[in-house]
């Protein structure tokens, strides 16, 4: 179990980095092979803006 420097990686060990890589690649593969319709850019941006507004200090 090799320790990683915080300058080199956000993970503490190579095992954590490799596990994340496997998980991330599986998520990307699933998304790329999905047959569900995509969400239009304008709709996504409106959803993100709504979240930003909810968390903006008053």
C-alpha positions as CSV (number, residue, x, y, z in Angstrom):
1,X,0.0,0.0,0.0
2,X,1.9,3.0,-1.3
3,X,1.2,6.4,0.3
4,X,0.6,9.3,-2.1
5,X,1.6,12.9,-1.6
6,X,-1.3,15.4,-1.4
7,X,0.6,17.3,-4.1
8,X,0.4,14.3,-6.5
9,X,-3.1,13.0,-5.6
10,X,-6.2,13.6,-3.7
11,X,-6.1,10.0,-2.5
12,X,-4.0,8.7,0.4
13,X,-3.0,5.4,-1.2
14,X,-2.6,3.9,-4.7
15,X,-5.3,1.4,-3.8
16,X,-7.8,4.2,-3.2
17,X,-6.8,5.9,-6.5
18,X,-7.2,2.7,-8.4
19,X,-10.5,1.9,-6.8
20,X,-11.8,5.3,-7.7
21,X,-10.6,4.9,-11.3
22,X,-12.4,1.6,-11.6
23,X,-15.6,3.2,-10.2
24,X,-15.3,6.3,-12.4
25,X,-14.7,4.3,-15.6
26,X,-17.8,2.1,-14.8
27,X,-20.0,5.2,-14.4
28,X,-18.7,6.7,-17.7
29,X,-19.2,3.4,-19.5
30,X,-22.8,3.1,-18.2
31,X,-23.6,6.7,-19.2
32,X,-22.1,6.2,-22.7
33,X,-24.1,3.0,-23.4
34,X,-27.3,4.4,-21.9
35,X,-30.3,4.5,-24.2
36,X,-32.1,7.1,-22.0
37,X,-32.7,10.4,-23.8
38,X,-30.3,13.2,-22.9
39,X,-31.2,16.3,-21.0
40,X,-31.0,19.5,-23.1
41,X,-28.3,21.9,-22.1
42,X,-30.7,24.8,-21.3
43,X,-32.7,22.6,-19.0
44,X,-29.5,21.4,-17.1
45,X,-28.3,25.0,-16.8
46,X,-31.7,26.1,-15.4
47,X,-31.5,23.3,-12.8
48,X,-28.0,24.3,-11.8
49,X,-28.9,27.9,-11.5
50,X,-31.8,27.0,-9.2
51,X,-29.5,25.1,-6.9
52,X,-27.1,28.0,-6.9
53,X,-29.9,30.4,-6.0
54,X,-31.1,28.1,-3.1
55,X,-27.6,28.2,-1.6
56,X,-26.8,31.9,-2.1
57,X,-26.5,33.8,1.1
58,X,-29.4,36.1,1.7
